[in-house]
Amino acid sequence: MRPLRPVHLQRGVHRAAISLLLLCLLAGCGYRLSGNSGSSPVSGRPIAVPIFANATHRPQLETIVTTALRDEVSWRGGRLTAAADDATLVLHGTVTSFTSSAISYTADDRIREYRASLTVDASLKERETGTVLWKGTNTVTQDFPVVEFPLNNPPLAERVEAQNRTALQQNSEEAAVRELSRKLARDIYERMHEGF
């Protein structure tokens, strides 16, 4: 006579068998997790991202945007190359617009918050044939506060030199520009892959 197994062991064996069966069925039907870019013609191919053109009056914006795009491609596991000659795909673009405007005010009619907006036209092409694989215009926005020193204390802030207040505000805007560039890079990368 065969020894009896405890009930909880029998249940564990059944659960494992059912899990294995479901895994096999899902693998066999072509199911893939969303976000898997393995089916994209962009995946696994070397991509070059030359410095974008800058059609705005804001200096260095093209460098910040290009760096963010290169970081995004690298972070997502893309094969980023330094030279376009080593790539099969090239991502070109132009920073077409940058704006920053006040969106909220304090009770005494001082600016409390700004909104920055950044627009880029980009296209992904096969280097050798010039075939456009993806093309789009992307716009992102980012809100950022007015920086007062010391930390929103108007009586003390009035004594701080105007030059120092301007420098602090420029730092706040630069942080917003870096965040805009990261958002834009993420958006462009996802849009390049979503059509495939």
PyMOL commands that set and color helices and strands:
alter all, ss='L'
color gray80, all
select helices_A, chain A and resi 7-28+61-75+84-86+154-159+162-194
alter helices_A, ss='H'
color red, helices_A
select strands_A, chain A and resi 46-48+53-54+79-81+89-105+111-126+132-145
alter strands_A, ss='S'
color yellow, strands_A
deselect
rebuild
show_as cartoon
